[in-house]
Amino acid sequence: MIQVVEEEMRWKRIIQNDLESMPMAYVVFWSAISVGVSTDLTRTLLLVYTTARIGHTIVYSQSLPRARMLFWIVGVACIVVGAVASVLAALTD
């Protein structure tokens, strides 16, 4: 019974983590598209971010904290690169 409760709590944390990360990423990537950041860069960032979030969910569900941290860092890096590219594109336009 304790394992079932722990598993349920883990999935609640996974969902909460997604709800904290994804909206910000969507705003950043939408901004990148809106201000004319390179299509190839935006597409690559979205693909890598999505892959990282899927990987994050998988390793989080398997209790692999180091792998989870790696996927999280990759996802955050995509958001940061997208945000910087958006600001630079907006300033040079």
Chimera marker file (.cmm) of the C-alpha trace (Angstrom):
<marker_set name="trace">
<marker id="1" x="0.000" y="0.000" z="0.000" r="1" g="1" b="0" radius="0.5"/>
<marker id="2" x="2.831" y="2.389" z="0.812" r="1" g="1" b="0" radius="0.5"/>
<marker id="3" x="4.388" y="1.826" z="-2.630" r="1" g="1" b="0" radius="0.5"/>
<marker id="4" x="1.085" y="2.661" z="-4.300" r="1" g="1" b="0" radius="0.5"/>
<marker id="5" x="0.840" y="5.933" z="-2.379" r="1" g="1" b="0" radius="0.5"/>
<marker id="6" x="4.464" y="6.794" z="-3.200" r="1" g="1" b="0" radius="0.5"/>
<marker id="7" x="3.860" y="6.064" z="-6.884" r="1" g="1" b="0" radius="0.5"/>
<marker id="8" x="0.752" y="8.248" z="-6.906" r="1" g="1" b="0" radius="0.5"/>
<marker id="9" x="2.643" y="11.092" z="-5.230" r="1" g="1" b="0" radius="0.5"/>
<marker id="10" x="5.477" y="10.760" z="-7.751" r="1" g="1" b="0" radius="0.5"/>
<marker id="11" x="3.023" y="11.126" z="-10.655" r="1" g="1" b="0" radius="0.5"/>
<marker id="12" x="1.445" y="14.158" z="-8.988" r="1" g="1" b="0" radius="0.5"/>
<marker id="13" x="4.911" y="15.744" z="-8.753" r="1" g="1" b="0" radius="0.5"/>
<marker id="14" x="5.608" y="14.893" z="-12.402" r="1" g="1" b="0" radius="0.5"/>
<marker id="15" x="2.390" y="16.591" z="-13.511" r="1" g="1" b="0" radius="0.5"/>
<marker id="16" x="3.036" y="19.596" z="-11.259" r="1" g="1" b="0" radius="0.5"/>
<marker id="17" x="6.532" y="19.918" z="-12.689" r="1" g="1" b="0" radius="0.5"/>
<marker id="18" x="5.116" y="19.874" z="-16.231" r="1" g="1" b="0" radius="0.5"/>
<marker id="19" x="2.550" y="22.513" z="-15.296" r="1" g="1" b="0" radius="0.5"/>
<marker id="20" x="5.330" y="24.745" z="-13.983" r="1" g="1" b="0" radius="0.5"/>
<marker id="21" x="7.663" y="24.367" z="-16.972" r="1" g="1" b="0" radius="0.5"/>
<marker id="22" x="5.545" y="24.013" z="-20.090" r="1" g="1" b="0" radius="0.5"/>
<marker id="23" x="3.552" y="27.271" z="-20.045" r="1" g="1" b="0" radius="0.5"/>
<marker id="24" x="6.737" y="29.333" z="-19.834" r="1" g="1" b="0" radius="0.5"/>
<marker id="25" x="8.294" y="27.328" z="-22.661" r="1" g="1" b="0" radius="0.5"/>
<marker id="26" x="5.232" y="27.815" z="-24.846" r="1" g="1" b="0" radius="0.5"/>
<marker id="27" x="5.303" y="31.584" z="-24.274" r="1" g="1" b="0" radius="0.5"/>
<marker id="28" x="9.018" y="31.734" z="-25.108" r="1" g="1" b="0" radius="0.5"/>
<marker id="29" x="8.668" y="29.639" z="-28.264" r="1" g="1" b="0" radius="0.5"/>
<marker id="30" x="5.555" y="31.528" z="-29.365" r="1" g="1" b="0" radius="0.5"/>
<marker id="31" x="7.519" y="34.754" z="-28.873" r="1" g="1" b="0" radius="0.5"/>
<marker id="32" x="10.377" y="33.353" z="-30.957" r="1" g="1" b="0" radius="0.5"/>
<marker id="33" x="7.963" y="32.584" z="-33.772" r="1" g="1" b="0" radius="0.5"/>
<marker id="34" x="6.265" y="35.989" z="-33.455" r="1" g="1" b="0" radius="0.5"/>
<marker id="35" x="9.439" y="38.072" z="-33.623" r="1" g="1" b="0" radius="0.5"/>
<marker id="36" x="10.966" y="36.106" z="-36.485" r="1" g="1" b="0" radius="0.5"/>
<marker id="37" x="13.659" y="33.985" z="-34.873" r="1" g="1" b="0" radius="0.5"/>
<marker id="38" x="15.158" y="31.569" z="-37.391" r="1" g="1" b="0" radius="0.5"/>
<marker id="39" x="12.680" y="28.840" z="-38.250" r="1" g="1" b="0" radius="0.5"/>
<marker id="40" x="15.401" y="26.195" z="-38.070" r="1" g="1" b="0" radius="0.5"/>
<marker id="41" x="16.528" y="27.346" z="-34.622" r="1" g="1" b="0" radius="0.5"/>
<marker id="42" x="12.977" y="27.531" z="-33.284" r="1" g="1" b="0" radius="0.5"/>
<marker id="43" x="12.090" y="24.123" z="-34.718" r="1" g="1" b="0" radius="0.5"/>
<marker id="44" x="15.239" y="22.569" z="-33.245" r="1" g="1" b="0" radius="0.5"/>
<marker id="45" x="14.646" y="24.123" z="-29.828" r="1" g="1" b="0" radius="0.5"/>
<marker id="46" x="11.041" y="22.904" z="-29.788" r="1" g="1" b="0" radius="0.5"/>
<marker id="47" x="12.061" y="19.390" z="-30.810" r="1" g="1" b="0" radius="0.5"/>
<marker id="48" x="14.860" y="19.171" z="-28.251" r="1" g="1" b="0" radius="0.5"/>
<marker id="49" x="12.664" y="20.710" z="-25.519" r="1" g="1" b="0" radius="0.5"/>
<marker id="50" x="9.824" y="18.270" z="-26.220" r="1" g="1" b="0" radius="0.5"/>
<marker id="51" x="12.216" y="15.316" z="-26.260" r="1" g="1" b="0" radius="0.5"/>
<marker id="52" x="13.776" y="16.499" z="-23.002" r="1" g="1" b="0" radius="0.5"/>
<marker id="53" x="10.362" y="16.814" z="-21.323" r="1" g="1" b="0" radius="0.5"/>
<marker id="54" x="9.372" y="13.316" z="-22.430" r="1" g="1" b="0" radius="0.5"/>
<marker id="55" x="12.709" y="11.990" z="-21.190" r="1" g="1" b="0" radius="0.5"/>
<marker id="56" x="12.271" y="13.916" z="-17.943" r="1" g="1" b="0" radius="0.5"/>
<marker id="57" x="8.876" y="12.316" z="-17.375" r="1" g="1" b="0" radius="0.5"/>
<marker id="58" x="10.201" y="8.821" z="-18.075" r="1" g="1" b="0" radius="0.5"/>
<marker id="59" x="13.224" y="9.060" z="-15.789" r="1" g="1" b="0" radius="0.5"/>
<marker id="60" x="11.245" y="10.880" z="-13.082" r="1" g="1" b="0" radius="0.5"/>
<marker id="61" x="8.733" y="8.019" z="-13.056" r="1" g="1" b="0" radius="0.5"/>
<marker id="62" x="11.613" y="5.553" z="-12.681" r="1" g="1" b="0" radius="0.5"/>
<marker id="63" x="13.259" y="7.510" z="-9.821" r="1" g="1" b="0" radius="0.5"/>
<marker id="64" x="16.478" y="8.310" z="-11.675" r="1" g="1" b="0" radius="0.5"/>
<marker id="65" x="17.446" y="11.720" z="-10.227" r="1" g="1" b="0" radius="0.5"/>
<marker id="66" x="20.695" y="12.316" z="-12.135" r="1" g="1" b="0" radius="0.5"/>
<marker id="67" x="19.113" y="11.534" z="-15.488" r="1" g="1" b="0" radius="0.5"/>
<marker id="68" x="16.124" y="13.655" z="-14.482" r="1" g="1" b="0" radius="0.5"/>
<marker id="69" x="18.456" y="16.577" z="-13.744" r="1" g="1" b="0" radius="0.5"/>
<marker id="70" x="20.139" y="16.183" z="-17.136" r="1" g="1" b="0" radius="0.5"/>
<marker id="71" x="16.822" y="16.249" z="-19.008" r="1" g="1" b="0" radius="0.5"/>
<marker id="72" x="15.685" y="19.231" z="-16.919" r="1" g="1" b="0" radius="0.5"/>
<marker id="73" x="18.876" y="21.161" z="-17.732" r="1" g="1" b="0" radius="0.5"/>
<marker id="74" x="18.466" y="20.459" z="-21.457" r="1" g="1" b="0" radius="0.5"/>
<marker id="75" x="14.852" y="21.676" z="-21.338" r="1" g="1" b="0" radius="0.5"/>
<marker id="76" x="15.751" y="24.842" z="-19.445" r="1" g="1" b="0" radius="0.5"/>
<marker id="77" x="18.642" y="25.509" z="-21.827" r="1" g="1" b="0" radius="0.5"/>
<marker id="78" x="16.196" y="25.372" z="-24.753" r="1" g="1" b="0" radius="0.5"/>
<marker id="79" x="13.945" y="27.891" z="-23.014" r="1" g="1" b="0" radius="0.5"/>
<marker id="80" x="16.866" y="30.227" z="-22.268" r="1" g="1" b="0" radius="0.5"/>
<marker id="81" x="18.246" y="30.041" z="-25.818" r="1" g="1" b="0" radius="0.5"/>
<marker id="82" x="14.756" y="30.680" z="-27.193" r="1" g="1" b="0" radius="0.5"/>
<marker id="83" x="14.266" y="33.663" z="-24.891" r="1" g="1" b="0" radius="0.5"/>
<marker id="84" x="17.645" y="35.196" z="-25.744" r="1" g="1" b="0" radius="0.5"/>
<marker id="85" x="17.071" y="34.650" z="-29.468" r="1" g="1" b="0" radius="0.5"/>
<marker id="86" x="13.635" y="36.275" z="-29.156" r="1" g="1" b="0" radius="0.5"/>
<marker id="87" x="15.014" y="39.349" z="-27.406" r="1" g="1" b="0" radius="0.5"/>
<marker id="88" x="17.837" y="39.696" z="-29.922" r="1" g="1" b="0" radius="0.5"/>
<marker id="89" x="15.439" y="39.322" z="-32.853" r="1" g="1" b="0" radius="0.5"/>
<marker id="90" x="13.068" y="41.884" z="-31.354" r="1" g="1" b="0" radius="0.5"/>
<marker id="91" x="15.886" y="44.377" z="-30.771" r="1" g="1" b="0" radius="0.5"/>
<marker id="92" x="17.349" y="44.036" z="-34.257" r="1" g="1" b="0" radius="0.5"/>
<marker id="93" x="14.044" y="44.256" z="-36.083" r="1" g="1" b="0" radius="0.5"/>
<link id1="1" id2="2" r="1" g="1" b="0" radius="0.2"/>
<link id1="2" id2="3" r="1" g="1" b="0" radius="0.2"/>
<link id1="3" id2="4" r="1" g="1" b="0" radius="0.2"/>
<link id1="4" id2="5" r="1" g="1" b="0" radius="0.2"/>
<link id1="5" id2="6" r="1" g="1" b="0" radius="0.2"/>
<link id1="6" id2="7" r="1" g="1" b="0" radius="0.2"/>
<link id1="7" id2="8" r="1" g="1" b="0" radius="0.2"/>
<link id1="8" id2="9" r="1" g="1" b="0" radius="0.2"/>
<link id1="9" id2="10" r="1" g="1" b="0" radius="0.2"/>
<link id1="10" id2="11" r="1" g="1" b="0" radius="0.2"/>
<link id1="11" id2="12" r="1" g="1" b="0" radius="0.2"/>
<link id1="12" id2="13" r="1" g="1" b="0" radius="0.2"/>
<link id1="13" id2="14" r="1" g="1" b="0" radius="0.2"/>
<link id1="14" id2="15" r="1" g="1" b="0" radius="0.2"/>
<link id1="15" id2="16" r="1" g="1" b="0" radius="0.2"/>
<link id1="16" id2="17" r="1" g="1" b="0" radius="0.2"/>
<link id1="17" id2="18" r="1" g="1" b="0" radius="0.2"/>
<link id1="18" id2="19" r="1" g="1" b="0" radius="0.2"/>
<link id1="19" id2="20" r="1" g="1" b="0" radius="0.2"/>
<link id1="20" id2="21" r="1" g="1" b="0" radius="0.2"/>
<link id1="21" id2="22" r="1" g="1" b="0" radius="0.2"/>
<link id1="22" id2="23" r="1" g="1" b="0" radius="0.2"/>
<link id1="23" id2="24" r="1" g="1" b="0" radius="0.2"/>
<link id1="24" id2="25" r="1" g="1" b="0" radius="0.2"/>
<link id1="25" id2="26" r="1" g="1" b="0" radius="0.2"/>
<link id1="26" id2="27" r="1" g="1" b="0" radius="0.2"/>
<link id1="27" id2="28" r="1" g="1" b="0" radius="0.2"/>
<link id1="28" id2="29" r="1" g="1" b="0" radius="0.2"/>
<link id1="29" id2="30" r="1" g="1" b="0" radius="0.2"/>
<link id1="30" id2="31" r="1" g="1" b="0" radius="0.2"/>
<link id1="31" id2="32" r="1" g="1" b="0" radius="0.2"/>
<link id1="32" id2="33" r="1" g="1" b="0" radius="0.2"/>
<link id1="33" id2="34" r="1" g="1" b="0" radius="0.2"/>
<link id1="34" id2="35" r="1" g="1" b="0" radius="0.2"/>
<link id1="35" id2="36" r="1" g="1" b="0" radius="0.2"/>
<link id1="36" id2="37" r="1" g="1" b="0" radius="0.2"/>
<link id1="37" id2="38" r="1" g="1" b="0" radius="0.2"/>
<link id1="38" id2="39" r="1" g="1" b="0" radius="0.2"/>
<link id1="39" id2="40" r="1" g="1" b="0" radius="0.2"/>
<link id1="40" id2="41" r="1" g="1" b="0" radius="0.2"/>
<link id1="41" id2="42" r="1" g="1" b="0" radius="0.2"/>
<link id1="42" id2="43" r="1" g="1" b="0" radius="0.2"/>
<link id1="43" id2="44" r="1" g="1" b="0" radius="0.2"/>
<link id1="44" id2="45" r="1" g="1" b="0" radius="0.2"/>
<link id1="45" id2="46" r="1" g="1" b="0" radius="0.2"/>
<link id1="46" id2="47" r="1" g="1" b="0" radius="0.2"/>
<link id1="47" id2="48" r="1" g="1" b="0" radius="0.2"/>
<link id1="48" id2="49" r="1" g="1" b="0" radius="0.2"/>
<link id1="49" id2="50" r="1" g="1" b="0" radius="0.2"/>
<link id1="50" id2="51" r="1" g="1" b="0" radius="0.2"/>
<link id1="51" id2="52" r="1" g="1" b="0" radius="0.2"/>
<link id1="52" id2="53" r="1" g="1" b="0" radius="0.2"/>
<link id1="53" id2="54" r="1" g="1" b="0" radius="0.2"/>
<link id1="54" id2="55" r="1" g="1" b="0" radius="0.2"/>
<link id1="55" id2="56" r="1" g="1" b="0" radius="0.2"/>
<link id1="56" id2="57" r="1" g="1" b="0" radius="0.2"/>
<link id1="57" id2="58" r="1" g="1" b="0" radius="0.2"/>
<link id1="58" id2="59" r="1" g="1" b="0" radius="0.2"/>
<link id1="59" id2="60" r="1" g="1" b="0" radius="0.2"/>
<link id1="60" id2="61" r="1" g="1" b="0" radius="0.2"/>
<link id1="61" id2="62" r="1" g="1" b="0" radius="0.2"/>
<link id1="62" id2="63" r="1" g="1" b="0" radius="0.2"/>
<link id1="63" id2="64" r="1" g="1" b="0" radius="0.2"/>
<link id1="64" id2="65" r="1" g="1" b="0" radius="0.2"/>
<link id1="65" id2="66" r="1" g="1" b="0" radius="0.2"/>
<link id1="66" id2="67" r="1" g="1" b="0" radius="0.2"/>
<link id1="67" id2="68" r="1" g="1" b="0" radius="0.2"/>
<link id1="68" id2="69" r="1" g="1" b="0" radius="0.2"/>
<link id1="69" id2="70" r="1" g="1" b="0" radius="0.2"/>
<link id1="70" id2="71" r="1" g="1" b="0" radius="0.2"/>
<link id1="71" id2="72" r="1" g="1" b="0" radius="0.2"/>
<link id1="72" id2="73" r="1" g="1" b="0" radius="0.2"/>
<link id1="73" id2="74" r="1" g="1" b="0" radius="0.2"/>
<link id1="74" id2="75" r="1" g="1" b="0" radius="0.2"/>
<link id1="75" id2="76" r="1" g="1" b="0" radius="0.2"/>
<link id1="76" id2="77" r="1" g="1" b="0" radius="0.2"/>
<link id1="77" id2="78" r="1" g="1" b="0" radius="0.2"/>
<link id1="78" id2="79" r="1" g="1" b="0" radius="0.2"/>
<link id1="79" id2="80" r="1" g="1" b="0" radius="0.2"/>
<link id1="80" id2="81" r="1" g="1" b="0" radius="0.2"/>
<link id1="81" id2="82" r="1" g="1" b="0" radius="0.2"/>
<link id1="82" id2="83" r="1" g="1" b="0" radius="0.2"/>
<link id1="83" id2="84" r="1" g="1" b="0" radius="0.2"/>
<link id1="84" id2="85" r="1" g="1" b="0" radius="0.2"/>
<link id1="85" id2="86" r="1" g="1" b="0" radius="0.2"/>
<link id1="86" id2="87" r="1" g="1" b="0" radius="0.2"/>
<link id1="87" id2="88" r="1" g="1" b="0" radius="0.2"/>
<link id1="88" id2="89" r="1" g="1" b="0" radius="0.2"/>
<link id1="89" id2="90" r="1" g="1" b="0" radius="0.2"/>
<link id1="90" id2="91" r="1" g="1" b="0" radius="0.2"/>
<link id1="91" id2="92" r="1" g="1" b="0" radius="0.2"/>
<link id1="92" id2="93" r="1" g="1" b="0" radius="0.2"/>
</marker_set>
